[in-house]
C-alpha cells in the first residue's frame, strides 16, 4: 500500500477472514500530473507502528469472512473498503 500511495486494490478475495492473492488482485495507482511528488519512505525497522487503518482493515476482513473486496488507498494507507458479497436470505 505504501508503494501504491494513492489508488486502490480491486478484486482481492477474502476467504475465512484472510486475504487470498491467487488470482492476484488488480492494483490501480493514481498519479497527479504536474504536482511535486513526495517519496514515501519504507520503514522496515522493528519499531514500525501499525496504523489504526490497518487494524481496522484486518478486523473488517474477519467480519466479512468470505467476499471480494476493493481497498481505496490514500497516502499509503487504507481509507475505504468496498465489499462485494452474495446476498443471503
N, C-alpha and C positions, 0 to 999 in steps of 0.2 A: 504494500500500500504506500510505503514511503517512496518507492520508485515511481509509482503512478502519479503521486502528487495530487492531481485533480483529474477526476474521471469516474469510471465505475467498473465493477466486475459484474458481468452478466452470465447467466446460465450456470451458476455454481450450484451443484447438487449438495444437499444436506441430507444425510441418512443417519438415523439414530442419534441426531444431535451433533454429528461431526461433518465437517466439510469433506467432500469427495472430489478429487481432481482428475478423475477418469470418467468421462472425457474432460479434457481441460476446459475451464471456463473461458469466456471471451473477455479480454481486457480492452477497455476504451479509454484512451488518455485524452484530456482536453489541454490544448496548448493555446494560450492567449498570445496572439501575434502583436508585435510592436511594443511589448511590455518588457521591462527589465526582469530577467529570470533570476530567481534566488535558488541556489543549490540546497537541496535537503541533505543534511548531514545524517549518515547512517551511524547510529550509536550502538555498537556491538559490545559495550562494556558490561560488566557484571552488575553495575549499578543502574541498569536500564529500568525505568519505572513504567509499568504497564498503565496506559491511559485508560480512564473510565470508559471511553468509547469502545475500546477493545473488549473490556469486561462485559459491557452491555451487549455487544455483538455476539460473544460466545454464549451468554445467557439466552439470547434470542434463538440461537441455533438449537439449544437444548429444548426450549419451549416449542419450537415448530416441529421438532423431531425429524420429519422427512418432508422435504419440499425442494423446489427450485427457487433460488433467490438471486437478487441483484443487490449489490452494495455500492452506494454512492460514496465517493471519497473526496474530501476537501482537505488540503494542507497535509496529505498523507495519512489522514485519519478517517475511519468510517463515520459517516454522519447520518446515513439513512439506509434502512434495509427494506427492500421490497420483496414480499413473499408470495410465491405462486403455489397454491395448494389445490388439491382436488376437493371440491365441495362434498361434505358428508352430511348425511341425514341427522 
